């Protein structure tokens, strides 16, 4: 039966995991107290743990006997798919919602643009201390604007009030929203880069 190489670790803040393959190229297994759970390469859990272990070195390597000493069984064969699985970063964030969940003023603005997509300009915030000393690089949507100039001015204001060394960093990015009348949904092209965390619900909340 297929059984990949496993790299066992215990995180500094607790939690035991097993990366499958070379540096987790076949996924990661996490111990939940009663069993092991598989997470595909590229998933949010995989990314968080991969950064913690391989980028920030916030884990201790374990051997099989270390698991036994903790009363944890080694991962059984078959948990890691024989055919490598992976997920894309963006597909893990919701990119459409039913029109009835969209505020009337947002729909009115989008419909006034016809079937063409309309740009929304986001400010993404990054905790630079976390990026440097924590478990990884994470960017979250902080503000959303219809107007690109308003977004640029707000980002500049925010940057001016931050510690230039290890305060927050503010990044701008543009996404696109369009109304799909036929399917009755609002669709977002989020165009997320690795580490950027934003759903269509976040965008609508911030607008």
N, C-alpha and C positions, 0 to 999 in steps of 0.2 A: 504493500500500500504506500502511496506517495506520502512522504514526510519531509518537509523542507528543513533546512538548517534553522535553528532557533537561537536568537540572542536574547538572553534573559536579563531583566533589569528591575531594580526597585527605585522608584522615584524618591527624591529627597523629601518631598512632602507626603509621601505614602503612596502605596499602589504598586502592584507587581504587574509586569507586562512581558510579552515575548515578541520581538520583531522576527518576522519570518523572511528567510532569504538573506541577501546581503544588504545590511542597513535598511531592512524593512521593505525591500523592493517587491515582496509578495504580500505585504499587509502586516497587521499587528494584532496580537491577541491580548486582551486585558482580563485580569482575574477579578471577578465580582463577588468573591466570598463563597460562592457555591458552584461556580463553573467558569469556563473561559468563553469569551465572546470575540468573534472575528470582526475586524474593521478593515475595509479595502484600502489599498494605497490611494492617497489623494483625498480621503475623507477628512472631515473636520477633526475627528478623534485622532486619526493617523497623523495629520499635520501637527496638531498640538503636541503629541507625544514625540514625534520625530524631531521637532525643534527642541523640546526639553532635553532629549537624550543626546542628539548628535550636534546640535548647534550650541546649546547652553551648558551641556555636560552636568545636568542637574539630576543625575541618577547614578546608582552603583551597579556594576555588573554582578550578576549572580550565576551560580552553577546549579546543576540539578539537585545536588545535595542541600543547597541553601533552600530550595523550595521544600524539600522533604522536612527540613528542620522547622519550617514555618507551617507545616501541615498542609501544604498546597501540592496537589498532584501535578505532574508534568502534563502539558497539553496533549491530549490523545490524538492519534493520527486521524486525518480526515477533516479536521476543523478548517484547515487552510485549503481553499479550492486548488485542484490540480492545475486548472487553467488559470493563469494570473488574472486577477480582477482589479480594476481601478475605476475611480469615478473622477469626473472633472470637478474643478473647484466651484464653478458657477452653478452647476445643476443642483447643488445642495441648498440653494437659496431660492425661495419662492419668487417667481417672476411674473405671475398673473393672479388677478383677483376678479371675482364677479363684479359687474358694473354696479350692482345694488349696494356694494360695500364701499363705493367711492363717493366722496362728498360732492354735492351738486356743483359747487363752484369750480372744482377741479375738472369734472366732466364737461362743464360748459366751456372752459378754456380749451380743452383738448378737442372737442367737437368743432369749435370755431376754426380749428386748423385743418379740418377735413380729415381724410384718411391718412395723411402724412404724419410721421412721428414728430413729436415735439420734444425739444431738449429740456432736461432738468440738470441744474448744476449743483453738485454736492461738495461739501467740505467734509473730508475724512480726517479724523483725529487719530494720531499715533502717540502713545505714551513712550517717549524715547528712553526713559529709565527702564521700563519693562523690556523694550527692544534690546537694550544693552545688557541688563543684568537679570532679566526675568526669564520666562519660559519661551519667548518667541516674539515675532513681529505681528501685531494685530492692528488693523485699521477699522474704525467704526464710523458710520455716517453720523455727523453732528448737526448739520444744517443742510437745507435744500432751498434752491432759488430757481425761479423761472428765468431770471435775468443774470447773465454771465458777469456783468460788471458789479452787480450787487454781491455776488458770491466772492469775487476778487477782493472787493473792499472789506467784506466781513473777515475773510481769511487774513488779510493784512492787519486788521485790528486785533484779531486773536493772536497773531504772531508777535505783535508788539508788546503784549502783556505777559509773554511767557519767558521762562528761563531759556536762554539760547543754547544751553549745553544739554541739560537733561529734562527740560520741560516737555510739553506736548509739541508735536510737529503737526502742521495742518497742510493737507494736500487737497488739491481740487481735481475733480473729475466730472465728466459729463456722461449722462445716460440718456436714453430715449424712451418716451412713453407713447403708446398709441392705443386707440380704441378699436377693438375688434367687435363691431356691431353684430356680425353674423353669429359669433360664438357667445356674445354677451359678456366679454371679459375685457379687462384692461391689461395690456401686456407691456412689460418693461424689458428693454435690452440693457441689462445691468453692466455688462462688459467688465466683470470683476477680475482683477489681478489676484495672484496668490496672496493670501493674508487679508484681503479686503472683505469685510463682512457687512452685507447690506441686502435686505430683501425689498420687494416692492411695498410691503407693509411699512417698512422703515421710511421709505421715500414719501409715501402718502402721509404718514404721521408728521413728518418734518416740513412738508410743504405748507 
